Amino acid sequence: MKRSMLTALGLVVALSMSAPALAQKAKDNLRIPLKFPIDFISYSYSGNINETQFSTMAVYDTLVVFDEGAKKFVPSLAKSWKMIDPKTIEFELRDDVKWSDGNAFVPEDVVDSLMWFINPDAKLTNAGNWEWIEKVEKTGANTVRLYNKRPTPHALARLTAGSDIWPAHVTTKLADRKDFGRAPIGTGPYKATQVDSNQGIVLVKNPDYKLAGPGRPSAKIGRIHLLAIPDPGTMPGSKTLTAIGRAGVDSAAASRRRASS
C-alpha cells in the first residue's frame, strides 16, 4: 500500500505542476493529464491506483486525517474518538456535514462503508487493508463503535489511508457498488460533475465543504479537469516534485502517505 500511495502522490504532484496545468491558473481552472482513462472514482475498486488516487481524495472524506505538521491524527468526519478497550474504538461523528446531493451525513454511512470493506462479496482489490476489522455498529445518534479482531496499533492509520466513507442512502440501493464511482456523491472539497473515460473527470469546488483544517485543506482551484493522454510523448515533463496546494488536496495526499508508512 505504501508503494502505491507514494507512486500516486508523485504522479499527481508532477502532472499538476506541469506547464499546461499552470497555464490555466488565471481562469481558476487546473488541467491534469493522466496516462490512463478513468471511468469511476474509487480507491477501493481501482485496479489502477495511480490514476484514481487524486480524484478519490478530492471527492471523499475519511473518519480521521493525519496532520503532518503536528505529526498526529486529527478529526475529519469523526469529531473525536476514544478507546473503549484494546480492541474497540468509539467515534463521535460530526452532525453538520452534508453529502453533495444535500442529504445529511449519518452514522449509518460509516457502518455501511466499513462493513462493506470487510464483506467478501465486495471483492475489493485491497481488501487486506481492513482484514483486522471485526464489525462496526451504530451506538448512538452520532456515534459508532469499531470492533477489531485483535489490538491494532495502526487502526487510525488505516482509517486515514483509503477508508473513504460513502453515502449509505445511495450505495445500499445499487446492484453493483462499483457503479457508485461513475456518479459519485461525497463530502469532500470537490464535487465530481463528470466521470467519463473519453471526456475525462471534472471536479468543481465544493462551496459547502465543512472539514477544512490542518490535515485537510479546502479547495483552492475552482475547476479541475483530469483527462487521459495515453501517448507518453505528449505528456508534460515532471522535473519538479512539489506540493499541489493550489488544487487544495496536497496536505491530504501527504497525510495519507505519512499515515500509511
N, C-alpha and C positions, 0 to 999 in steps of 0.2 A: 504493500500500500504506500509506504513512504516513497519508493521509487516513482510510482505513478503520480503522486502528488507533486513531487519535485519537477518531473517532466512536464506536467500540465502547467505548473506555475511558470516555468521557463518559457514555454511556448507562448502563453498569453502575454507575458511581460514583453518578450521580444517583438511580437507582432503589433501590440498596441502602441509601441513607441516608434513604429516604422514611419517612413515619410508619408505614405498615403494616409495613414491614420492621423498624423499631426496636421495634415493639410486641411482637415475638416474641423479643427478646433473652433474657429471663428463662427461656424454655423451651429455650434453646440451638438456636433454630430461626429461620432467616432466610428471609423470603419476598421474591422479586424478581419483580415483574410485568414482562412483556415485551409489545411491541406485536404481534409475530407468533408463531404457534406454531412449535415446533421438533420435528422428528421424527427427527433424528440429531445426534450430536455430532461435528463435524468441520470444522475451519477450511478444510482443503484442498478439501472438496467443497461448502462452503456458498456459496450464491448470495446469502445474507443475512448478511453478516459480523457486523453489529451484534448479532444475536440469538444467535449461536453462539460468539462470542469468549470470553465468560466461562466457559461450561461446558467449552470446549476447553482453556483454560488450567488449569482446575481438575482435569481428569482425566488429561491427558497431560503428558509432560515432553519437553525437548529436550536436545541434547548439552551445550550451554552456556547460561548465562543472563547477563544484564547487571546488575552491581551498581551501581545508580545512585549510591549514596553514595560508593563508591570510584572510580566512573567507569571501570570496566573489566569485561571479560568474566571470568566465574568458572566453575568446573566445575559440572556437573549430572550427567547420565548419563555424560558423559566426565569422568574424574578429572584428566586432563591432556591436553595436545596439543603438537605441535611441527611446525615447518615442515621438511619434507624437502628441498624445493626451492621456487622461487617459485610452482609450480603444484600442490604436493602437501602435504597436511596429514595427519599421523598422530595418531589419537586413542587414548589408553588408556582403556578403559571400566571402570566400576565392576563389581565381581564380587559385590556383596552386595545387589543390588536384585532384587525380585520383582514380577511383574505381579499385578494384583488377583485373578487366578484361581489364584495360587500358583506359577506357573511362573517359572523364573529368566529374568532379562533377559540376553541373549547378543548377541554381535556380529552374528549373522545378522539380528537385529531392526533394527539400524541400516542394514545393507546393503540389506535388503528395502525399508525405508521410503524411504530416499533414492533408491534406484534407481527406485522407483515414481513418485516426484515427477517424474522426467525421462522417464518412459515415455509416449510419445504416446498409447498406448491408455488411459491414465488419464483423459484429458480433464478435467484439473483447471481450475477457474475462474481460478486464479492461477499457472498453470504457469510463467510468465515469471520467477517468483521464484527458480527453480532452473535456468534455462537455462545458467548458467555451469558446471554440474557435468558432467564427462565420464563418470565412473564412480566406484563405491565398491566396495572389496574388503576382505574379512577377511584380515588379515595375521598373526594370532596368536590365542592363546586368548582374549585380551581386548583386541585391537587391530584397528582398521580404518584404511584409508587412503582419503582423499578426493582424487580427481584432478580438477583444474579444467581447463577448456578454455584458460584464459589466467590470468595473475596476477589474483587477485580480492581486493582490499583489504577488501571488505565481506563476505567469506565468513562470518566468525563472526557478523556481524550478521544475515545471512540465516538462519543455523542457529539463531539465538535466536528470531527472529520467525516463528512459524508452522510451523517444520520439526519437527512433532511425530513422535515415534517410536512406532510401533505394533508389536504382537507378531506376529512372522512365523509363529509356530505356529498363529495364528488366521487372519490375513489371507490367507495363501497357499492356504487351503482354501476361500475364498469365491469364488463365481462373479462377484459384484459387490461390490467393496470398499466401496462406499457403505453396504452393509448393516452393516458393522462399526460404524458410528456409531449404529446403533439398539440395539446391545447392546455398548457399548464396554468394553474392558479396558485399563487404563492403569497407570502407575506414580506418578501424581500425588497431591497431598494429599487429593483426594476421589475416591470411587468413585461411579459412576452406578448407582443401583438402579432407576431408572425413566426411560425415554425414550418419551414418548407425546405426540403432538400435541394431544390433548384434555386429558389429565390433567397434562401438564407434565413437566418433568425434575426428578428428585430426586437430590441429591448428598449423600453422607454422608462424614464424616471418615474418612480412611484412617489407622488407628492404626499401621500399619507403614511409614509414609512415611519414607524414608531421606535425602531430598535437601534437607532444610531448611537454609537458610543465608542469608547477607546478600542474595543476589539472588533468593531463592525461599523464602518463609516456610512454616511448617507450617499446617495448618488451625486456625482459631480458633473456628469455629462448627460444631456437631455435625451439623446438617442444613440444607441449602439447597433450597428449592423454587422453581423458575422456572416461572411459569405465564403463558400468553398472556392479555392483557386488551386485545383489539383496539379497544375504544371509547376514543378519546382523552380523552373526558370523564370517564372513571373512572380514568385514570392519575394517580398521585400527582405532586405538584409536584417540580420539580428546581431549586430556588433555590441549593442549596449543592453545590458540587463539591469533595469531599474524599476522602481515601484510604479504601478499604474494608478496613482492616486486620482488622476483625472477621471478615471472610469468609476471610481468610488468603491471598488471591491479589492483593492490591493491589500489592506490590512486583513481582510477575511482570508485571502489566499495564504498570506504569510502565517496567519494564526493557525490555520488548518495544517499547514506544513509543519510548524513547530510542535503543535499538539500531538501530531502523529509520529514524531520522531521517537 
